[in-house]
Amino acid sequence: MNNKVDFVPLDYRAPTEEELLNRSQAFLKMMKKRRTVREFSTRPVPDEVIMNCIEAAGTAPSGAHMQPWHFVVVKDPVIKKQIREAAEKEEKTNYEMRYSAEMKMDIARLETRFEKPYLEEAPVLIVVFKESYRIDENQVRRKNYYVNESVGIATGLLITALHYSGLVALPHTPSPMKFLNGILKRPSNEVPTVLFPVGFPDDDITVPDLKRKPLESITTVF
Ligand SMILES: Cc1cc2nc3c(=O)[nH]c(=O)nc-3n(C[C@H](O)[C@H](O)[C@H](O)COP(=O)(O)O)c2cc1C
């Protein structure tokens, strides 16, 4: 196999100090407005917007450039219903049997429940799969590198792109999530990591008044 890659000039223009500061401030201000939303309007989202956001997520760096991710977009109401039913079944067991008392206390303050109407109400679901390993063109199993880190970064870019575009999303992790491989017909080398209902917030909704850790407590500078 020929692994050679051509090199091209870097497409980059150095910003002035003022531009640097302005852009970092504007980005911070925008990101402070990102919130998880659990009540969606049924207003549809243009396909192109979703595809642009996924393409942006796919620009993420990845270990040895293996790009170990796959994004499944679900708009079909029948498939959304199947996902909701399967997720609620797992989540009901979680709430009744699998979650520790500590976890129940931690999530109780967010008022989440095992019922997941947003899985049908949101116009789009995006499911992020991580590719634990690859099957190459000769059907040989090949390694991917730093899969969790790479997919975590791509997922962060996806959330950021959705938010920047003006959409809202809910990072949802029904556990276990293996049922998604069956419903979405994904191969066994792919593992679902997060499921995002995506769309517009329902009218007049509220969100928990959460505080962020202060900058000093999440940063150490030498
Ligand atoms: C990996 C991950 C998994 C999450 N899983 C769920 C979930 O299953 N259900 C849910 O309602 N919220 C879930 N959340 C959302 C968090 O509760 C939410 O991000 C957190 O409360 C902070 O709120 P914010 O996103 O508005 O800042 C998840 C968030 C992350 C990052």
The ligand as a MOL file (V3000), in Angstrom:
LIG
                    3D

  0  0  0     0  0            999 V3000
M  V30 BEGIN CTAB
M  V30 COUNTS 31 33 0 0 0
M  V30 BEGIN ATOM
M  V30 1 C -21.4340 12.8690 27.3870 0
M  V30 2 C -22.7210 13.5170 27.8440 0
M  V30 3 C -23.8200 12.7280 28.0670 0
M  V30 4 C -25.0250 13.3170 28.4240 0
M  V30 5 N -26.1390 12.5110 28.5620 0
M  V30 6 C -27.3250 13.0860 28.8220 0
M  V30 7 C -28.5010 12.2840 28.8340 0
M  V30 8 O -28.4630 11.0790 28.5800 0
M  V30 9 N -29.6790 12.8950 29.1120 0
M  V30 10 C -29.7650 14.2430 29.3560 0
M  V30 11 O -30.8690 14.7240 29.5910 0
M  V30 12 N -28.6620 15.0280 29.3280 0
M  V30 13 C -27.4570 14.4880 29.0500 0
M  V30 14 N -26.3300 15.2820 28.9660 0
M  V30 15 C -26.4650 16.7420 29.1010 0
M  V30 16 C -25.8930 17.2620 30.4050 0
M  V30 17 O -26.7790 16.9740 31.4670 0
M  V30 18 C -25.6720 18.7650 30.2500 0
M  V30 19 O -24.6880 18.9810 29.2720 0
M  V30 20 C -25.2210 19.4030 31.5450 0
M  V30 21 O -26.2550 19.3430 32.4950 0
M  V30 22 C -24.7840 20.8620 31.3660 0
M  V30 23 O -25.8250 21.6100 30.7830 0
M  V30 24 P -25.5460 22.4790 29.4670 0
M  V30 25 O -25.2370 21.5020 28.3580 0
M  V30 26 O -26.8070 23.2550 29.2360 0
M  V30 27 O -24.3580 23.3270 29.7400 0
M  V30 28 C -25.1140 14.7130 28.6200 0
M  V30 29 C -23.9670 15.4970 28.4090 0
M  V30 30 C -22.7990 14.9110 28.0050 0
M  V30 31 C -21.5940 15.7740 27.7240 0
M  V30 END ATOM
M  V30 BEGIN BOND
M  V30 1 1 1 2
M  V30 2 1 2 3
M  V30 3 2 2 30
M  V30 4 2 3 4
M  V30 5 1 4 5
M  V30 6 1 4 28
M  V30 7 2 5 6
M  V30 8 1 6 7
M  V30 9 1 6 13
M  V30 10 2 7 8
M  V30 11 1 7 9
M  V30 12 1 9 10
M  V30 13 2 10 11
M  V30 14 1 10 12
M  V30 15 2 12 13
M  V30 16 1 13 14
M  V30 17 1 14 15
M  V30 18 1 14 28
M  V30 19 1 15 16
M  V30 20 1 16 17
M  V30 21 1 16 18
M  V30 22 1 18 19
M  V30 23 1 18 20
M  V30 24 1 20 21
M  V30 25 1 20 22
M  V30 26 1 22 23
M  V30 27 1 23 24
M  V30 28 2 24 25
M  V30 29 1 24 26
M  V30 30 1 24 27
M  V30 31 2 28 29
M  V30 32 1 29 30
M  V30 33 1 30 31
M  V30 END BOND
M  V30 END CTAB
M  END
